[in-house]
Structures are given as C-alpha cells and as structure tokens.
C-alpha cells in the first residue's frame, strides 16, 4: 500500500499530508509546532462570575427555558435513573431540572420553508397533534407567540409589522417550532460546578461518562424522531461548535442536528471510494494510523487516532461495529463510542475551541461506511497562503498532538475521570482491519 503519497516528512522536517478521504493537502512546518494550542490561560482573572445554583447566564440556561422554542424532549435523572420525557406542557418546564433539552433552532440552516416549497412538506400527524395540544393552553400559546416575536424581531421585522401579521399566519410560522429539521441538544450547565471566572465554562470533558452516554443516546433519539417525521430527509448533519472560534453563538455547550435532502459532496466522495473498495476505511483509517503510530486510545467498541490531512489538528474516533449508523448501534456500542469521545474531549481540554462532527452511512445508502466522529481543534486560522494555494498549514505535527494527549489520558484514567476500560498508547492492540462496518453487506 502506497501510504507514502499521503504522509511523508521532508528533509527539513516539514510533514506533508493528503487526507485520503477528502484530498485536502496539508503541510506542518516544524518551526510552528511550538505554538500554544490555546490562549485561554491568558484570560484576565478580573472577570469573576457570581455562581448560581440555577443558572441564568444566556438563553440556553435552565431558568431561561422560555426563551427557547417549545421543548420537544428532555432527559431527567431521578434516583440515579435516566428518563426521556417528550412534549411536556409549558406548565411543567420547571417541575424538575433537565439534564439535557431538545428544542428547534430559531434560525435554521435548512428552514421549514425549504421543505414546504420544495417537497410540499407538512407536519406529521404526531407533530401536528403536539402543536395543537401545546397551543391549546394559554401558557403554551403565549410562550410560542413570545418566541415567534423574538425571532421575527431578530429577522428585522418592526413591532408594527409583527402586530399586523394575522394570527393564522403566525400559527403557520410556528410550524418550525414543532416540526422543523434543525435541532438543538442543550446540556443543563453553563459553568463548571464551583466556577469563579468567565472562562470556567462547562465543556464536554466535564461530563461524567454516564452523563455523556445519555447525551449521545439523546442525540440519537432526536435523529430517529426527525427521520420518522420527515420522509424527505436523506442525511442528518450532527455537529458541535464549541466556543466562538468554532462558530458558536453561545458559550453554552450544545449539539446541533440539521436535516438535509442530500448527502453532501464529502459523503458522496467517500461512498464512491467504498464502491471501489469496501475496506477503504480500514485501509486508510486505523491500518494507516497504526503503521504510523498514530492510534493512541481504544476500547472494545471504538478506537481513536490522530487524523492526517485536516486543516486543523484533528482526532478521529471510529466505531468498530458492524452497524453503520448511530441509531443502529446497541447501547453498549454507543457507550463505547461515547466513552472514547468524551475522554478525547477531556484530554484536549475545555478551553480549546473545537468542532465535533459526526459521519456515518446515509439513510438511503446501500454502501456502508463506519460511524466516526472527528474532533477538530480550532487553534489556527487559514489565511492568504491557504487561499492562494489550497495547501493548508496545520501547526501541530500528528505525532506531537499524539504525544500531548497520551500523558493527559493516563492522568485522567488514574484519577477516575475517564473510563477505566480505555486502553492508551502501547496498550492498544492495533489489530489490522478492526472496523467491521462492511461485514454482512
């Protein structure tokens, strides 16, 4: 296998990389590798916060629940057990704290009008019944009207224009709250427990392994619900933008799910690769990474390695399962992925801005690709050189990123802050072809 054409070092120490799945060309220049991966430590210490038991720092905080769209579902913890609650009325929002909440994004990437005008989309009977029930109560109707008014004002409508909209039209506009295809999954906390300063934000790595597993199960539950209620969906883009350099509007942790009617160029390219070679993801994923000592963590269900050919330093976590879509995985397989993803976030640190991106077999594809998640560290900004050459400068050598993460993972495991079942560095088995996605296909 000619791996050299994708990953090699020049005599001066420059590492040239080409991503085998996207074709993106990346150089890592050795002199730039010593740059700090975050400037969070420079955050002024004179930005204290007043800790609140019930937080109210932004519209995603639990005391400001009525600033978001009607809640589709939530996760609550009772006596150590987790439950999913669906379609609560407004009057029950504050009965107990929600560990995670699911609501529609008010400012959709793919709007409900897109589905209406291109596919004659209508709310499913299930979602129409929920909408009717929700708006039948005075509290629910007032909540929906208030949120719609806020949305319209942010979209540039004046008070007079909003007041002139007939109530029947407003009811139609509210369909986006009950059956739109752009979801937000919002964890409870804004700040870490005991936070004193504004940069002590609650990040993915601050969750317990159990909480993060419930987070993943809740995201997957939302994926299934979206697919069941919109037959025109062909793929769901699942991603997390953490902190402003990664594109976040709020410094409050959240994951987004966007329904789309196509796969996108990247997924289409990868499916074409699978058509030619079903084992492509093994060959250029863990096999490639293993031969270059880039696999740094695994458990029985997933493995993690440093990705090559990315614009930003990137960790890739792959499911070993024969199942190729998140919602086809068993709870144990989801837990394996969840534990490894959470450990990688914790090792990177919550003060580093990252994107988390999910990839998996599209809904209507007969060619299977494995569920995998990329965590991209947004520590560099592509500039003029990249724009003029399409060669991207990644400041961290893959080996250097591995060597930064491994000691932290050992420490996390020793302190009981990540799963004891995770094998690290030389403990990894690095077996050939560990991904089973293409079996039985």
N, C-alpha and C positions, 0 to 999 in steps of 0.2 A: 504494500500500500504506500503510495507516494505522499506521505504526510509532509514531507519537506516543503512542498509547494504552498502549504498553508501556514507553516510555522517554522521560522528559522532565525538564527542570530547572525548578524553581520560581524565582521572582524572588529569593528569599533564598539560592539556591544549593543547596537540597535537591534531590537527584535521586530521583525516584520511578520504580520499576521493577516490572514484572509479567513473570514468566517465561512466555514464550509456549507452553511445553510443559507446565508444571505449574500455572500460575495463581497461584503464590506471589507475594505482594506484598511488596516490599522498599523501604525508604527508606534513603538515605545522607545523613546530616546533615553538612554541610561542616565544622562545628567538631570533629567526632570523627575526621576523616580523618588527623590528625597523630599519632594514637596509634601506638606501636611495634607492629610486627606479630609480634614475638617478644620474650620476656624471657629468652631463652637466654643472652644476653650477661651477664646478672646471676647466672648460675650460679656459686656460690662456687668460687674457684680452689683451695680446700683439700680438694677431693675427688679426689685423684690416684688413678690406677689403675696396677697393675703390668702392663705389656704382656706378653702370652703369644703365642708363636708358634702354639700350638694352644690355642684359647680354651675356657674352662670357666665363663663368667660366668652362664649361665642354661641352662634345659633345651633350648633350641634350639641351643646351641653344639655344635661338632663333636665335642668329647671327651665330651659327654654324650648321644650319639646314642641310647643305650639307655633314656633317659628319655622318648623319644617312641615312638609306635606303630610296628609293623613298617613298614619303608620300602617304599613302592610303586615308587619310581624315583628316580634321581639323575642329575645332569649332572656329568661329569668332563672335565677338559681334559688331553689327552696330546699333547705335542709341537705345541702350538698348535692342535690339532683338538679339537672338542667331540663327546662321545658321550653318548647317553641309555642308562642301564643300568636294567633293570627286574627287580624281585623278587629282589634279592640275598639270600643267606642271611646270618644274623646273623654268621657267622664271617668274612664278607668286608667288614663295615662299615668296618673301619679299615685296609683294604689300601691305600687311596688317598683323598685328600681329595675331598669332593663340593663342587662349586661351588654347586649347589642340590640340595635334597632335597624329596621329596614324601611326606607322611605324613597319616594321618587325624587330625582334631581330636578329642581325647579327650572334649571337652564340646561336642557337636554342637548347632547351632541347629535343624536338622531331623534327628532321630535315626533310626537304623535301625529302631527300633520303630515310628516313624511309617509307614515304607514297609511294614513287615511287617503291621501291624494294619489299615492302610487299603487295601493292594493285594496282600496275601499275597506280598510280595516275598521272594525267596530269592537267595542269592549266585549269580552267573552261573557256568557250568561253569569258565570261566577263573579266576575269583577263588576258587572252591571248591578247584580243583586247587592254586592257590598256597597257600591256607591249609593244606591237608593236607600239602603238602611242607614248609612252614615249621615247622609244629608237630611234624613227624615227627623233627626233630633235637632233642636235649636242650637245646642253646643257644637255639634258636628258641622252644621251649616255655617255657623259664624266662623268657626275655625277655617273651613275651606275658603270662605269669602275673604277672610283676612289674608290668608296665604296668597290667594289669587291676586288681590290688590297689591300686595308687596311685589309679586312677580311682574305685574303689569307696570308698576312704577319703575322698577329696575330696567324694564324694557323701553322706557322713555315715554310712557303714557302720562298725561296730566291727570289731576284729580277730576277735572271736568269731563275729560274723555272717558275715564273709568266709570264715573257716575252715569254716563249716557249709554253704557253698554246694557242691553236688555238682560234680564235675569236668565232668560232661556239661553242666550249666548254664553253667559258666564257658566251655566251648567255644562254646556258642551266643552268649554275651555278646561273645566275641571276634570275631564276625562284623563288628562295627563297625570293627574294625581293617583288615579285608581287603576289605570291600565297602560301607562306609558312604558317604554322599554329602556329607561335609563335609571338604574337603581343606585342608592347609597346604602352601604352597610356601615353603621356608625357605632363604634365601641363607646362604653359609658364614660370613661375618664378622659379629661383634658390634660391634667397634670399627673405626674407620678405621686403616689402617696408620700406625704411629707415634703412636697416640693416647696422650695423657698424662693426660687428665681424663675424668670420668664422662660428660660431655656430648659427647665426641668419638665419637659413635655412627656406625656405618656406615649411610648412608642411600642411597636410590635414586640420587641425584645423584652419589654417589661411585663408582658402577659405570662401567666403560668402556662405550662404545657397543656394542661386540661382546658384552660380558657381558650388558648389558641386553637385547639382541636374543635371546640364548639364554634369558634369563629369560622373555621373552614367548613364545618357541617352546615352552618347557617348560610354562608355564601352559596354553597352547592344547592341548598334548599331553594334559595332565591332563583338560581339558574333554572332549576326544574320548573318552578312556578311560571317563570317568564316564557319558557318554551311551550308549556301547556296552554298558555293563554294568548299566544300569538303564533299562528301556524306558518307565518311568513318568515320567521326567524331562521337563518341558516348558521349563524355563529353568534357567540356572546363574547365580547371583549371584556376580560376581567383584569383589573389593574388597580394599583395603589400608587398615589403620588404623595410622598412624604416630604414635607417642608417645601417652602416656596421655590427653591432652585429646581425641584422636580415637577413644578406646575401646580402645587396645592393652593387652593383658595383659602383654606382654613388650616391653622396649625393644630388641628384636632384630627386624630387618626381616623381614616375612613377608606373603604374599598369601594370601587365603582364597577358596575356591570352595565354594559351597553349592548343592546340587541341590534344586530345588523343583518342585512339581507344578502350578504356575500361573504366570502372568506377573507378577502384582502390579499394583496399581492404576495406578502410574505408566506402565508399559509399555502396559497396556490403553488408557489415555487417549491415548498417543502413536500407537498403531495406529489408533485411531478417527480421529485427525487425518489420518493417511495415507490412509485410506479416502476421505476427502473431498477431499484434495489431495495427490497423490503427491509433489509438490515442496515440501511443507511444511518439511522440514528445510533445504532450500536457502534458502527464503524467510526463515525466522526463525532460521537459523543463520548461515552465512557471509555471505549477502547483507545481512542486518540488521547484522551486526557490521562488515562492510566500509563501509557507509554512515555508520557512527558512529565509524570509525577505531579499531575495537577488535581487528581482526586484527593480530597482532604477529609471527607466525612461520609459515613453511610450508616444505615441500619438495615434491617431485613427487608424493608419495603421501598427504600429510596436511596439515592446517593447524590453527593454534591461535589462539584469540581469547578475550577476556575475556567470561565469561558474565554475563548480567543476571538479576535476579530470583532470586538464590540467598541463602540465609540466611548463608552465609559467602562471602568473596571466592573466586571460582572461575575456574579456567582450563579451557576446553573444547578438546579435541583431536579432530578428526574425520578419519576415513579418507575419501579421495576415491574409493575403489574402487567398482566395480560390484558387488563381492562384499559381502554384508551381514552375515556372521557371521565372527568372528575366524578360525575354523578353515577357512573357505573362501578366505581371503586367500592370495596367493602369498607365498613367503618374502620377496621384495623389498617387497611391500606391508606385511607385518608389520614389516620393518626400518624402513620409512618412519614408521610409527606409533611404533615403539619409540624411534627417534632423537629424535622431537619430544617424546614424553612424558618421556624421560629428561632432555632439555635443559630442559624446563619445571620439573622437579623440582630440577635443579641451580640454576636461576635463583631459585627460591623459597628454596632453602637447606634443608639437612638439620636445622636446629634449629627449624624451623617445623612444628608438628603439622598433618598433612594426612590427609584421606581420598582415596583413589583409587578411583573407581567406574567399572565398565565397563557400557556399554549397547550392545545390538545386536538384530538380528531374532531373535525367539524361535524355538526349534527347529521348532515346528509352525505357524508363521505363514506365510501366503501373501502377506502385505503386508510389504514390505521397508522397514526403517529402517536408517540407516548405523551402522556400528560407531563409537562415540565414547566417549571417556574424560574424566570430569570430575575435576579435582584441586581439592579444597575445602580452604581454609586455615582451620584451626580456631582462629582468633585472637579470637573473640568468643563470648560465652555468651548465648543467648536467655534473657530473664528475664520479669519481670512484665508489662511493656508488650507484648511479643510474645504472651504467653499470653492476655492480655485482648483484644487487637485482631486477632490473626493478621496483623499488619503487622510485618515483621522489620527490625531495624536492622542494616545491614551497614556496618562502619566505614570501608570503602575505596570511593571513587568508582571505577567501572570504568576511567576514563581514568587515574586516579592509579595503579592497580595496573599498567596497561599501562606507564606511564612508569617504574615501579620495576623492571619485569622487562626491558625492552628494553636498557638500558645493561649489565646483567649478562650478557645473552645475547651481546652484542657482545664483551664481555670473555672469556667462555667460549670463543667461537669463535676469537678471536685467540690464545688460549692453547692451542688444540687440545683443549679439554675437552668440546666437543660437536661434532657433525658439521659439517664444512665445507660440506655441501650444504644447510644450513638457511638460508633467506632470512629476514631480520629487518626488521621495521618497513616503511619505504618501499621496501625491496627486494621485498616481497610483491606478487604480481601482482594479487590481489584480483579475479579474474575472476568474473563472475556465474555462479551455478549450478555451482560447482566439484565438487559431490558427485554421483557417478554411480550411487548405490545403486538408484535406481528404473528404470534402463535395463534392458531385456530382462526386465521384469516385467509 
